[in-house]
Amino acid sequence: MAKAAQKITLSPSRDIPFDKLVLSQSNVRRIKAGVSIEELAEDIARRGLLQGLNVRPVVDAEGVETGMFEIPAGGRRFQALSLLVKQKRLAKTAPIPCIVRDTASEILAEDDSLAENMQRVALHPLDQFRAFQALREKGQGEEAIAAAFFVTPQIVKQRLKLASVAPALLEVYAEDGMTLEQLMAFTVNPDHARQAQVWEAVKNSWNKEPYAIRRMLTETSVRASDRRAVFVGVDAYEAAGGIVLRDLFQGDDGGWLEDPALLERLVAEKLQAEAEALASEGWKWIEVATDLPYGYSNGLRRLAGDAAPMTDEESAALASLLAEYRGLEEEYSGQDEYPEDIDARLGQLEMAMEALEQRPLIYDLAELGRAGVFVTLDRDGSLAVYRGYVRPEDEPREETAVQDGDGVDVMGQGGDVGVSSWKPSATSAGGTVITSGGQPIGVDASEEEDDGALKPLPERLVMELTAHRTLALREAIGRSPDVALTLLLLKLVTDTFRTSSASGSCLDASVRHVYMSAQAPDLKDSVVAKLVDERHAAWEADLPLGDDAELWDYLSVLDQGSRLALLAHCLSFGINALHEKVNPYGAGISASGLTRRMAHADLVARAVDLDMVEAGWEPTVDGYLNRVPKARILEAVREAKGEGTAQLLDHLKKGEMATEAERLLKGSAWLPEVLRRADLAAGDGKPIAEGQGEDAGEPEDVDLPAFLTAGLPESAASMMAAE
């Protein structure tokens, strides 16, 4: 006969007055670090005691119950109740719900205490996210939720943001199919369809890192730190209906603007408004462009204006500032350094005086009526206005013949003198013709058919790369008087002994500014462009331009070093190391001429010790890697980081490969063959990049992507890098 299962009897529950309860020494929780009594007390005060205490009767030496009860499980709740009693918010005799264990029970008090702490299961994070969402849907605000659970409103916003991810992805997270960090990355873009699309793309990929997910979700957006966004302002963009994607879990530099077309329209409208305001000054034309290419003022004469005089009030203010500045200098002249507050005040005075001294220019009205203005964005997103440029076709007819070939304004900014790069349109405002030049449109990178063979670089890319090299050579020649003099002598000797003809002057040696028709958009912001511009501006400020007699006298008294430096600077603008399309029919350059030009340029590069890495060129996605076939990308990584690293990328799609290659090549000093010097060659005779070094191919420590080394022991990662 089967034995009946014994029925389970649960311990009874009862209310016990608070003053009849004491803590038990059998409670296993002894470590108090991280245990918050105050927050639990406030929670009990708000919603009452949600879980009763586990107690046992206290007996005397004879085993008789004393009427007191000890608490082996629930000590933290008891301490919170004690705090409320101490604060007189709870009566000493208030009944406390308790579960009373029989004194004859075989279960030890320590057993109860340990079980209560170990048997609890923490809430899954997704359940918490959804619970916060349910509270908000029922009318509870973020501040109220934060106060109820003793967290910051920012944490509540983060939890609610996580709960708003596509339901399908939340289920993947619930089943441990993705990490919390990956889920966080999906909150950047609220588009559920796009979230699901990205997850489908990465879930079976080797690259499921959060940064890759964020990049894919924001790849069609514009960063808030972009100069266009800075110029328009994020608030104005949002007021126009634009959406800003934000990352609540890490620094996002202001977020991403999701509607680039709207942003471009707002930029154009704001630039147009600025141009219309400038039209009241009386200019003949105003050219508006988000980007001005290097060489925008090619062939244009710049007006020389006079600084506007100061008013009596401005003169008095400047005198007052100067007196205070000199007084502070004299007072603290005997000290090694200025006190912090005095140093700050001197800086404020300098800025105020500089603002007063930077006067607007006043132009001759007759000249102003034939001149124009460029309106564009500076690199930091501020408005940039360049006034006073006269096109050759606007010069007075009687003056044109006399000034033929003169008047080029900014260094290195052009091709043939006298040819304007900009043409007016029919749009006018207040008598001033306002034109709008768009950004240059580059060739879109595509997933081309790739048979793995090394094909020649695209001609447009070669032209852009040689534009970088030409500008770098100009900068180098400008600071190398000895090389410049040798180059000039080479030109003169060639002209003299190779039956060149001279006409119109006793000496037909000249420098023709060469316009870079193909150039990367960032060329004008490069390191060498800035150096050339600064050097040109310094010379332009000193030279008495416009009067040949005065200029002759100025040049005659220059010391030899300054004469050579000026010669080098002027000669540098004739540097032409550009690759151009060969025209076999006579117009343009011939194949032999192009070969001779590039060989000649390499001689000059060797003489000035040109290093394109130091000149600021790097292999970026937009500037090189996305413009060449995958085989070229792998070749670059192989040369810079070794065969093992290249093999890690060879299975990627073009876009992903270019992005990873940019990261791996950063700081490696790798250069494409177009930018390398012929004299810097490896032992086997193959050209290498400046700064690349003899050990470029050695499998030393390679900076592998984190997703390739995650979970691998250090030795395995090293073997992968060296393979």
C-alpha positions as CSV (number, residue, x, y, z in Angstrom):
1,M,0.0,0.0,0.0
2,A,1.5,3.3,-1.1
3,K,2.3,5.8,1.6
4,A,0.4,9.1,1.4
5,A,2.6,12.2,0.8
6,Q,3.0,14.3,3.9
7,K,1.1,17.6,3.7
8,I,3.2,20.8,4.0
9,T,2.4,23.1,6.9
10,L,3.4,26.7,6.4
11,S,4.5,28.9,9.3
12,P,1.6,31.1,10.6
13,S,1.7,34.9,10.1
14,R,0.6,37.5,12.7
15,D,1.1,41.2,13.5
16,I,3.6,41.8,16.3
17,P,4.1,45.2,17.9
18,F,7.4,46.8,16.7
19,D,8.7,47.2,20.3
20,K,8.5,43.4,20.7
21,L,11.0,42.8,17.9
22,V,14.8,42.6,18.1
23,L,17.6,41.7,15.5
24,S,18.9,38.2,15.7
25,Q,22.6,37.4,15.8
26,S,21.9,34.5,13.4
27,N,21.4,36.9,10.4
28,V,24.0,36.0,7.9
29,R,24.2,39.5,6.3
30,R,27.1,41.1,8.1
31,I,28.6,43.3,5.4
32,K,26.9,46.7,5.4
33,A,28.8,48.3,2.5
34,G,26.4,49.4,-0.2
35,V,23.3,48.8,1.9
36,S,21.0,51.8,2.0
37,I,18.6,52.0,4.9
38,E,17.4,55.6,4.3
39,E,16.0,54.8,0.8
40,L,14.2,51.7,2.0
41,A,12.7,53.7,4.9
42,E,11.4,56.3,2.5
43,D,10.0,53.5,0.3
44,I,8.2,51.9,3.2
45,A,6.8,55.3,4.3
46,R,5.4,55.8,0.8
47,R,3.9,52.4,0.0
48,G,4.0,50.4,3.2
49,L,5.8,47.1,4.0
50,L,5.6,44.9,1.0
51,Q,7.2,41.8,2.6
52,G,6.8,40.7,6.2
53,L,9.6,39.8,8.6
54,N,10.8,36.2,9.4
55,V,10.9,35.9,13.2
56,R,11.3,33.4,16.0
57,P,10.2,33.6,19.6
58,V,12.9,34.5,22.1
59,V,13.0,31.9,25.0
60,D,14.7,32.1,28.4
61,A,17.2,29.6,29.9
62,E,14.3,27.2,30.8
63,G,13.0,27.4,27.2
64,V,10.0,29.5,28.1
65,E,8.9,32.2,25.5
66,T,9.6,35.7,26.8
67,G,7.1,37.6,24.5
68,M,10.0,39.0,22.4
69,F,10.8,37.9,18.8
70,E,14.1,37.9,17.1
71,I,14.6,38.5,13.3
72,P,17.0,36.2,11.5
73,A,15.6,37.2,8.0
74,G,14.5,40.8,7.3
75,G,17.0,42.7,9.3
76,R,17.3,45.5,6.7
77,R,13.6,46.0,6.7
78,F,13.6,46.1,10.5
79,Q,16.4,48.8,10.5
80,A,14.4,50.9,8.1
81,L,11.3,50.6,10.4
82,S,13.6,51.5,13.3
83,L,14.6,54.7,11.5
84,L,11.0,55.6,10.9
85,V,10.2,55.1,14.6
86,K,13.2,57.2,15.5
87,Q,11.9,59.9,13.2
88,K,8.5,59.6,15.0
89,R,6.9,58.7,11.7
90,L,5.9,55.3,13.0
91,A,4.6,54.4,16.5
92,K,6.7,52.1,18.7
93,T,3.7,49.8,19.1
94,A,2.8,49.7,15.4
95,P,1.8,46.2,14.3
96,I,4.4,44.6,12.0
97,P,3.4,41.7,9.6
98,C,5.6,38.7,10.5
99,I,5.9,35.1,9.7
100,V,6.6,33.2,12.9
101,R,8.8,30.1,12.9
102,D,8.0,27.5,15.6
103,T,10.7,27.2,18.2
104,A,10.8,23.4,17.8
105,S,11.5,23.7,14.0
106,E,14.5,21.7,12.8
107,I,15.4,24.6,10.3
108,L,18.2,26.7,11.8
109,A,17.8,30.5,12.0
110,E,21.0,30.9,9.8
111,D,19.4,28.6,7.2
112,D,16.3,30.9,7.0
113,S,18.5,34.0,6.7
114,L,20.8,32.5,4.0
115,A,17.9,31.1,2.0
116,E,16.0,34.4,1.9
117,N,19.0,36.2,0.4
118,M,20.1,33.4,-2.0
119,Q,16.7,32.3,-3.3
120,R,15.7,35.7,-4.6
121,V,16.0,36.3,-8.3
122,A,17.0,39.7,-9.6
123,L,14.6,41.4,-12.0
124,H,15.7,41.1,-15.7
125,P,16.7,44.5,-17.0
126,L,14.1,44.3,-19.7
127,D,11.3,43.8,-17.2
128,Q,12.5,47.0,-15.4
129,F,12.6,48.9,-18.7
130,R,9.0,47.8,-19.5
131,A,7.8,48.5,-15.9
132,F,9.1,52.1,-16.2
133,Q,7.3,52.4,-19.5
134,A,4.0,51.1,-18.0
135,L,4.2,53.6,-15.2
136,R,4.7,56.4,-17.7
137,E,1.8,55.2,-19.9
138,K,-0.4,55.3,-16.8
139,G,0.4,59.0,-16.3
140,Q,3.4,59.0,-14.0
141,G,6.1,61.4,-15.1
142,E,9.8,60.8,-15.4
143,E,10.5,63.0,-12.4
144,A,8.0,61.1,-10.3
145,I,9.3,57.7,-11.3
146,A,12.8,58.8,-10.5
147,A,11.8,60.0,-7.1
148,A,9.8,56.8,-6.3
149,F,12.8,54.6,-7.1
150,F,15.6,56.9,-5.9
151,V,17.3,57.2,-9.2
152,T,18.1,60.2,-11.4
153,P,15.7,61.4,-14.1
154,Q,18.5,60.7,-16.6
155,I,18.5,57.0,-15.7
156,V,14.7,56.9,-16.1
157,K,15.1,58.4,-19.6
158,Q,17.7,55.8,-20.4
159,R,15.5,53.0,-19.3
160,L,12.5,54.3,-21.2
161,K,14.7,54.8,-24.3
162,L,15.8,51.1,-24.1
163,A,12.1,50.0,-23.8
164,S,11.4,51.9,-27.0
165,V,13.6,49.8,-29.2
166,A,11.9,47.6,-31.8
167,P,9.9,44.8,-30.0
168,A,11.6,42.2,-32.1
169,L,15.0,43.3,-30.9
170,L,13.8,43.4,-27.3
171,E,12.9,39.8,-27.6
172,V,16.3,39.0,-28.9
173,Y,17.8,40.8,-25.9
174,A,15.5,38.9,-23.6
175,E,16.8,35.6,-24.9
176,D,20.4,36.8,-24.5
177,G,20.8,37.2,-28.3
178,M,22.5,40.5,-27.8
179,T,24.2,42.4,-25.0
180,L,22.9,45.4,-23.1
181,E,25.6,47.5,-24.8
182,Q,24.4,46.5,-28.3
183,L,20.8,47.3,-27.2
184,M,22.0,50.7,-26.1
185,A,23.5,51.4,-29.5
186,F,20.1,50.7,-31.2
187,T,18.5,53.6,-29.2
188,V,20.4,56.1,-31.4
189,N,17.8,55.9,-34.2
190,P,14.1,55.5,-33.3
191,D,13.2,54.1,-36.7
192,H,12.2,50.5,-35.9
193,A,12.4,49.4,-39.5
194,R,16.0,50.7,-39.7
195,Q,16.9,49.0,-36.4
196,A,15.6,45.7,-37.7
197,Q,17.5,46.2,-41.0
198,V,20.8,46.9,-39.2
199,W,20.3,43.9,-36.9
200,E,19.7,41.6,-39.8
201,A,22.9,43.0,-41.4
202,V,25.1,42.5,-38.3
203,K,23.6,39.5,-36.4
204,N,25.6,37.0,-38.3
205,S,28.6,39.2,-38.9
206,W,31.9,39.2,-37.1
207,N,31.5,42.9,-36.4
208,K,28.6,43.4,-34.0
209,E,30.4,46.0,-31.8
210,P,28.1,48.8,-30.5
211,Y,30.2,51.4,-32.3
212,A,29.6,49.7,-35.7
213,I,25.8,49.6,-34.9
214,R,25.8,53.3,-34.1
215,R,27.7,54.1,-37.3
216,M,25.3,52.2,-39.4
217,L,22.3,53.8,-37.7
218,T,23.7,57.3,-38.2
219,E,25.5,57.0,-41.5
220,T,23.0,59.1,-43.4
221,S,23.0,61.8,-40.7
222,V,25.1,64.9,-40.0
223,R,26.8,65.4,-36.7
224,A,25.7,68.4,-34.7
225,S,29.4,69.5,-34.5
226,D,29.5,69.8,-38.3
227,R,30.2,73.4,-39.4
228,R,26.9,73.6,-41.3
229,A,25.0,72.5,-38.2
230,V,26.9,75.0,-36.1
231,F,26.2,77.8,-38.6
232,V,22.4,77.1,-38.7
233,G,22.0,76.1,-35.1
234,V,20.4,72.9,-33.8
235,D,17.5,74.9,-32.4
236,A,16.7,76.5,-35.7
237,Y,17.0,73.1,-37.4
238,E,14.5,71.5,-35.0
239,A,12.2,74.5,-35.3
240,A,12.1,73.8,-39.1
241,G,10.9,70.3,-38.4
242,G,14.3,68.5,-38.3
243,I,14.9,65.5,-36.1
244,V,18.0,65.1,-34.0
245,L,19.2,61.6,-33.0
246,R,20.7,61.5,-29.6
247,D,22.6,58.9,-27.6
248,L,21.7,58.9,-24.0
249,F,24.3,56.4,-23.0
250,Q,27.6,58.1,-24.1
251,G,28.9,61.4,-25.4
252,D,27.4,62.1,-28.8
253,D,28.9,65.6,-29.4
254,G,25.4,67.1,-29.6
255,G,23.8,64.2,-31.6
256,W,23.1,63.7,-35.3
257,L,20.9,65.7,-37.6
258,E,18.8,63.2,-39.5
259,D,17.7,65.4,-42.4
260,P,20.8,66.6,-44.4
261,A,18.6,68.0,-47.2
262,L,16.8,70.2,-44.7
263,L,20.1,71.3,-43.2
264,E,21.5,72.2,-46.6
265,R,18.4,74.3,-47.4
266,L,18.7,76.1,-44.1
267,V,22.4,76.8,-44.7
268,A,21.6,78.1,-48.2
269,E,18.8,80.3,-46.9
270,K,20.9,81.8,-44.1
271,L,23.8,82.5,-46.5
272,Q,21.4,84.0,-48.9
273,A,20.0,86.3,-46.2
274,E,23.5,87.4,-45.2
275,A,24.3,88.1,-48.9
276,E,21.1,90.2,-49.3
277,A,22.1,92.2,-46.2
278,L,25.6,92.9,-47.8
279,A,24.0,94.0,-51.0
280,S,23.1,97.3,-49.4
281,E,26.8,98.2,-49.2
282,G,26.8,98.7,-53.0
283,W,28.8,95.7,-54.3
284,K,28.4,94.7,-58.0
285,W,28.2,91.0,-57.2
286,I,28.1,88.6,-54.3
287,E,29.1,84.9,-54.6
288,V,27.5,82.6,-52.1
289,A,29.0,79.1,-51.5
290,T,29.0,76.7,-48.6
291,D,32.6,75.8,-49.7
292,L,35.0,77.9,-51.6
293,P,37.7,75.9,-53.4
294,Y,41.4,76.6,-53.0
295,G,42.0,79.2,-55.7
296,Y,38.6,80.9,-55.4
297,S,40.1,84.4,-56.0
298,N,42.2,83.3,-59.0
299,G,42.7,86.1,-61.5
300,L,40.8,88.7,-59.3
301,R,42.2,92.0,-58.2
302,R,41.6,92.9,-54.6
303,L,40.8,96.4,-53.5
304,A,43.0,98.2,-51.1
305,G,40.6,99.9,-48.6
306,D,41.4,102.4,-45.8
307,A,40.5,101.6,-42.2
308,A,37.5,103.5,-41.0
309,P,38.5,106.2,-38.5
310,M,37.6,105.8,-34.8
311,T,34.8,107.9,-33.3
312,D,35.7,110.1,-30.3
313,E,34.0,107.6,-28.0
314,E,36.0,104.7,-29.5
315,S,39.3,106.7,-29.2
316,A,38.5,107.5,-25.6
317,A,37.6,103.9,-24.8
318,L,40.9,102.7,-26.5
319,A,42.9,105.2,-24.5
320,S,41.3,104.1,-21.3
321,L,41.9,100.4,-22.0
322,L,45.5,101.1,-22.9
323,A,46.1,103.2,-19.7
324,E,44.7,100.4,-17.5
325,Y,46.8,97.8,-19.4
326,R,50.1,99.8,-19.0
327,G,49.2,100.5,-15.4
328,L,48.8,96.9,-14.5
329,E,52.0,96.0,-16.4
330,E,54.0,98.6,-14.5
331,E,52.4,97.6,-11.1
332,Y,53.4,93.9,-11.5
333,S,56.6,94.3,-13.5
334,G,58.8,93.2,-10.7
335,Q,57.1,89.8,-10.3
336,D,58.1,86.6,-12.0
337,E,54.5,86.0,-13.2
338,Y,51.2,87.8,-12.9
339,P,48.6,86.7,-10.4
340,E,45.8,84.7,-12.0
341,D,43.2,87.4,-11.8
342,I,45.6,90.1,-13.1
343,D,46.6,87.8,-16.0
344,A,42.9,87.2,-16.9
345,R,42.2,91.0,-16.8
346,L,45.2,91.7,-19.1
347,G,43.8,89.2,-21.5
348,Q,40.4,90.9,-21.5
349,L,42.0,94.2,-22.1
350,E,43.9,92.9,-25.0
351,M,40.8,91.4,-26.6
352,A,38.9,94.7,-26.1
353,M,41.7,96.8,-27.6
354,E,42.0,94.4,-30.6
355,A,38.2,94.6,-31.2
356,L,38.5,98.4,-31.4
357,E,41.6,98.4,-33.6
358,Q,40.2,96.0,-36.1
359,R,38.4,98.6,-38.2
360,P,36.1,98.0,-41.2
361,L,37.6,99.0,-44.5
362,I,36.3,101.9,-46.5
363,Y,36.6,101.5,-50.3
364,D,36.5,104.0,-53.1
365,L,32.9,104.2,-54.3
366,A,33.9,103.9,-58.0
367,E,35.9,100.8,-57.3
368,L,33.3,99.3,-55.0
369,G,30.7,99.5,-57.8
370,R,32.7,97.1,-59.9
371,A,33.9,94.8,-57.1
372,G,32.3,91.9,-55.3
373,V,32.2,89.8,-52.2
374,F,32.5,86.1,-51.4
375,V,30.2,84.8,-48.6
376,T,30.9,81.3,-47.2
377,L,31.4,79.3,-44.1
378,D,34.6,79.2,-42.1
379,R,35.9,75.9,-40.9
380,D,34.5,76.4,-37.4
381,G,31.0,77.1,-38.7
382,S,31.1,80.9,-38.5
383,L,30.2,83.3,-41.3
384,A,33.2,84.2,-43.5
385,V,32.9,87.3,-45.7
386,Y,35.7,88.3,-48.2
387,R,35.1,91.8,-49.6
388,G,36.6,93.7,-52.5
389,Y,37.5,91.5,-55.4
390,V,37.4,92.8,-59.0
391,R,36.9,90.4,-62.0
392,P,39.0,91.0,-65.1
393,E,35.9,91.7,-67.2
394,D,34.9,94.4,-64.7
395,E,38.1,96.3,-65.0
396,P,38.0,99.7,-66.8
397,R,38.9,99.1,-70.5
398,E,41.6,101.7,-70.5
399,E,43.3,100.2,-67.5
400,T,43.2,96.6,-68.6
401,A,45.9,96.9,-71.2
402,V,48.3,98.5,-68.7
403,Q,47.6,96.0,-65.9
404,D,47.7,92.9,-68.1
405,G,49.0,90.0,-66.1
406,D,49.0,91.9,-62.7
407,G,46.7,91.9,-59.7
408,V,46.6,88.2,-58.7
409,D,45.5,88.3,-55.1
410,V,46.0,85.2,-53.0
411,M,48.9,82.9,-53.3
412,G,48.6,79.6,-55.1
413,Q,45.0,80.2,-55.8
414,G,44.8,79.9,-59.5
415,G,45.6,79.1,-63.0
416,D,46.1,81.6,-65.8
417,V,46.1,85.2,-64.5
418,G,43.1,87.2,-65.6
419,V,40.7,84.3,-65.8
420,S,37.9,84.3,-63.2
421,S,36.7,81.0,-61.7
422,W,33.2,82.3,-61.0
423,K,30.5,83.5,-63.4
424,P,27.4,85.6,-62.3
425,S,23.9,84.3,-62.6
426,A,20.7,86.3,-63.3
427,T,19.6,86.4,-59.6
428,S,19.9,89.9,-58.3
429,A,19.0,91.7,-55.1
430,G,19.0,95.5,-54.8
431,G,21.2,96.0,-57.9
432,T,23.8,93.5,-56.6
433,V,24.1,90.2,-58.5
434,I,24.0,87.3,-56.0
435,T,25.2,84.0,-57.2
436,S,25.3,80.7,-55.4
437,G,28.0,78.1,-56.0
438,G,27.3,74.6,-54.8
439,Q,29.7,72.2,-53.3
440,P,31.9,70.2,-55.8
441,I,30.3,66.8,-56.6
442,G,32.7,63.9,-56.4
443,V,32.5,60.5,-57.9
444,D,30.3,58.2,-55.8
445,A,32.1,55.2,-54.4
446,S,30.3,52.0,-55.4
447,E,30.7,48.3,-54.9
448,E,32.4,47.8,-58.2
449,E,33.1,44.5,-59.8
450,D,36.4,43.5,-58.3
451,D,38.4,40.6,-59.7
452,G,41.2,41.1,-57.2
453,A,43.7,42.6,-59.6
454,L,45.6,45.8,-59.0
455,K,44.1,48.3,-61.4
456,P,45.5,51.8,-62.1
457,L,44.3,54.5,-59.7
458,P,41.3,56.5,-61.1
459,E,42.6,59.5,-63.1
460,R,40.6,61.9,-61.0
461,L,42.0,60.5,-57.8
462,V,45.6,60.8,-59.2
463,M,44.9,64.4,-60.1
464,E,43.7,65.2,-56.6
465,L,46.6,63.4,-55.0
466,T,49.1,65.3,-57.2
467,A,47.3,68.5,-56.2
468,H,48.2,67.7,-52.6
469,R,51.8,67.1,-53.6
470,T,51.9,70.3,-55.7
471,L,50.7,72.4,-52.8
472,A,53.2,70.7,-50.4
473,L,56.0,71.4,-52.9
474,R,55.0,75.0,-53.0
475,E,55.2,75.3,-49.3
476,A,58.6,73.6,-49.2
477,I,60.1,75.7,-52.0
478,G,58.8,78.8,-50.3
479,R,61.0,78.1,-47.3
480,S,64.0,76.8,-49.3
481,P,65.7,79.8,-51.0
482,D,68.7,77.8,-52.2
483,V,66.6,75.2,-53.9
484,A,64.4,77.9,-55.3
485,L,67.4,79.7,-56.8
486,T,68.7,76.4,-58.3
487,L,65.2,75.8,-59.8
488,L,65.1,79.3,-61.3
489,L,68.5,78.8,-62.8
490,L,67.5,75.5,-64.2
491,K,64.5,77.3,-65.8
492,L,66.6,80.1,-67.2
493,V,69.4,77.8,-68.5
494,T,66.8,75.6,-70.2
495,D,65.2,78.7,-71.8
496,T,68.6,80.1,-72.9
497,F,70.1,77.0,-74.4
498,R,67.0,75.4,-75.9
499,T,66.1,78.1,-78.4
500,S,63.3,79.6,-76.4
501,S,62.2,83.0,-77.6
502,A,61.7,86.1,-75.5
503,S,59.5,89.0,-76.4
504,G,58.0,92.1,-74.8
505,S,60.7,92.5,-72.1
506,C,64.4,92.3,-71.6
507,L,63.8,89.2,-69.6
508,D,61.0,86.8,-70.2
509,A,61.3,84.8,-66.9
510,S,57.9,84.5,-65.2
511,V,55.9,82.5,-62.7
512,R,52.4,81.5,-63.9
513,H,50.0,80.5,-61.2
514,V,48.6,77.0,-61.8
515,Y,45.0,76.4,-60.9
516,M,44.3,72.9,-59.4
517,S,41.2,71.9,-61.4
518,A,40.9,68.6,-59.5
519,Q,41.3,68.8,-55.8
520,A,39.9,67.2,-52.7
521,P,37.3,69.3,-50.8
522,D,39.6,69.6,-47.7
523,L,42.7,70.8,-49.6
524,K,42.1,74.4,-48.6
525,D,42.0,73.5,-44.9
526,S,45.2,71.4,-45.0
527,V,48.4,72.2,-43.0
528,V,50.4,73.2,-46.0
529,A,47.6,75.5,-47.4
530,K,47.6,77.3,-44.0
531,L,51.3,77.7,-44.1
532,V,51.3,79.1,-47.6
533,D,48.5,81.5,-46.8
534,E,50.1,82.8,-43.7
535,R,53.5,83.3,-45.5
536,H,51.8,85.1,-48.4
537,A,49.7,87.3,-46.1
538,A,52.9,88.3,-44.2
539,W,54.7,89.4,-47.4
540,E,51.6,91.1,-48.8
541,A,51.3,93.2,-45.6
542,D,54.9,94.4,-46.1
543,L,55.1,95.0,-49.9
544,P,54.2,98.4,-51.3
545,L,52.0,96.9,-54.1
546,G,50.4,99.2,-56.7
547,D,53.4,101.5,-57.3
548,D,56.3,100.0,-59.3
549,A,58.8,102.7,-58.4
550,E,58.1,102.4,-54.7
551,L,58.2,98.6,-55.0
552,W,61.6,98.8,-56.8
553,D,63.0,100.9,-54.0
554,Y,61.7,98.5,-51.4
555,L,63.2,95.5,-53.1
556,S,66.5,97.3,-53.7
557,V,67.2,97.8,-50.0
558,L,66.1,94.3,-48.8
559,D,68.9,92.3,-47.2
560,Q,70.1,89.3,-49.1
561,G,68.3,86.8,-46.9
562,S,64.9,88.5,-47.3
563,R,65.5,88.8,-51.1
564,L,66.1,85.1,-51.3
565,A,63.1,84.3,-49.1
566,L,60.8,86.5,-51.2
567,L,62.3,84.9,-54.4
568,A,61.6,81.4,-53.0
569,H,58.0,82.4,-52.1
570,C,57.2,83.9,-55.5
571,L,58.8,81.0,-57.3
572,S,56.8,78.5,-55.3
573,F,53.6,79.5,-57.1
574,G,55.0,78.3,-60.4
575,I,55.3,74.8,-59.0
576,N,53.3,72.4,-61.1
577,A,53.5,68.7,-60.1
578,L,49.9,68.0,-61.3
579,H,49.0,64.9,-63.2
580,E,46.8,66.0,-66.1
581,K,45.0,64.2,-68.9
582,V,47.3,63.7,-71.9
583,N,46.2,65.2,-75.1
584,P,47.9,63.7,-78.1
585,Y,46.5,66.3,-80.5
586,G,48.6,69.2,-79.4
587,A,46.4,71.1,-76.8
588,G,47.4,70.6,-73.2
589,I,50.3,68.4,-72.2
590,S,51.8,65.5,-74.1
591,A,52.7,62.1,-72.7
592,S,56.5,62.9,-72.8
593,G,55.8,66.3,-71.3
594,L,53.9,64.8,-68.4
595,T,56.6,62.2,-67.8
596,R,59.2,64.9,-67.7
597,R,57.1,67.1,-65.4
598,M,56.7,64.3,-62.8
599,A,60.4,63.4,-63.0
600,H,61.3,67.0,-62.5
601,A,58.9,67.3,-59.6
602,D,60.5,64.3,-58.0
603,L,63.9,66.0,-58.3
604,V,62.5,69.0,-56.5
605,A,60.8,66.9,-53.8
606,R,64.2,65.2,-53.2
607,A,65.9,68.5,-52.9
608,V,63.5,69.9,-50.3
609,D,63.2,66.5,-48.6
610,L,59.5,66.5,-49.1
611,D,57.5,64.2,-46.8
612,M,53.8,64.0,-47.6
613,V,53.1,62.5,-44.2
614,E,54.5,65.6,-42.5
615,A,52.6,67.7,-45.0
616,G,49.4,66.3,-43.5
617,W,48.1,63.7,-46.0
618,E,46.5,60.6,-44.6
619,P,44.6,57.7,-46.3
620,T,41.0,58.5,-45.3
621,V,37.8,56.8,-46.5
622,D,36.6,59.8,-48.5
623,G,40.1,61.0,-49.7
624,Y,41.4,57.6,-50.9
625,L,40.2,54.3,-49.6
626,N,36.6,54.5,-50.9
627,R,37.9,55.7,-54.3
628,V,40.0,52.6,-55.1
629,P,39.2,48.9,-55.6
630,K,39.3,46.5,-52.7
631,A,42.6,45.1,-54.0
632,R,44.2,48.5,-53.5
633,I,42.9,48.8,-49.9
634,L,44.3,45.4,-49.0
635,E,47.6,46.3,-50.6
636,A,47.8,49.4,-48.5
637,V,47.1,47.5,-45.2
638,R,49.5,44.7,-46.3
639,E,52.3,47.2,-46.9
640,A,51.7,49.1,-43.6
641,K,50.6,46.3,-41.2
642,G,51.6,43.0,-42.8
643,E,49.9,40.2,-44.6
644,G,48.2,38.8,-41.5
645,T,46.3,42.0,-40.9
646,A,45.3,42.3,-44.5
647,Q,43.9,38.8,-44.5
648,L,41.6,39.8,-41.6
649,L,39.9,42.3,-43.9
650,D,39.8,40.5,-47.2
651,H,36.3,39.1,-46.7
652,L,34.6,42.5,-45.9
653,K,32.4,44.6,-48.0
654,K,34.0,47.6,-49.7
655,G,32.5,50.2,-47.2
656,E,33.4,48.2,-44.1
657,M,36.9,47.4,-45.4
658,A,37.6,51.1,-46.1
659,T,36.5,52.1,-42.6
660,E,38.6,49.5,-40.9
661,A,41.6,50.3,-43.2
662,E,41.4,54.0,-42.3
663,R,41.6,53.1,-38.6
664,L,44.5,50.6,-39.1
665,L,46.5,53.0,-41.4
666,K,46.1,56.0,-39.2
667,G,49.6,57.1,-38.0
668,S,51.3,54.4,-40.1
669,A,52.9,56.9,-42.5
670,W,51.7,54.8,-45.5
671,L,51.5,56.7,-48.8
672,P,50.1,55.6,-52.3
673,E,52.8,55.4,-55.0
674,V,51.7,58.7,-56.5
675,L,52.8,60.5,-53.3
676,R,56.1,58.6,-52.7
677,R,59.5,59.8,-53.5
678,A,61.5,57.7,-56.0
679,D,64.7,58.0,-54.0
680,L,63.2,56.3,-51.0
681,A,63.2,52.7,-51.9
682,A,63.4,49.4,-50.1
683,G,66.3,47.0,-50.5
684,D,64.6,45.2,-53.3
685,G,64.2,48.3,-55.3
686,K,60.4,48.7,-54.7
687,P,59.4,52.2,-53.7
688,I,58.1,52.7,-50.2
689,A,56.4,55.6,-48.4
690,E,58.3,58.3,-46.5
691,G,58.3,57.4,-42.8
692,Q,57.2,53.9,-43.6
693,G,60.5,52.4,-42.4
694,E,62.3,49.2,-43.2
695,D,60.2,47.1,-40.7
696,A,56.8,48.0,-42.1
697,G,56.2,44.4,-43.2
698,E,57.4,42.8,-40.0
699,P,54.5,41.1,-38.1
700,E,55.1,43.1,-34.9
701,D,52.3,44.3,-32.6
702,V,49.4,45.0,-34.9
703,D,46.5,47.1,-33.6
704,L,43.8,44.6,-34.4
705,P,40.1,45.6,-34.1
706,A,38.6,44.8,-30.7
707,F,36.0,42.5,-32.2
708,L,38.7,40.3,-33.7
709,T,40.5,39.8,-30.4
710,A,37.6,39.7,-28.0
711,G,37.6,36.5,-25.9
712,L,41.0,35.3,-27.3
713,P,44.0,34.7,-25.1
714,E,46.8,37.1,-25.6
715,S,49.0,34.5,-27.3
716,A,46.2,33.7,-29.8
717,A,45.7,37.3,-30.7
718,S,49.4,37.8,-31.2
719,M,49.5,34.7,-33.5
720,M,46.6,36.1,-35.6
721,A,48.5,39.4,-36.0
722,A,51.7,37.7,-37.0
723,E,50.2,35.1,-39.3
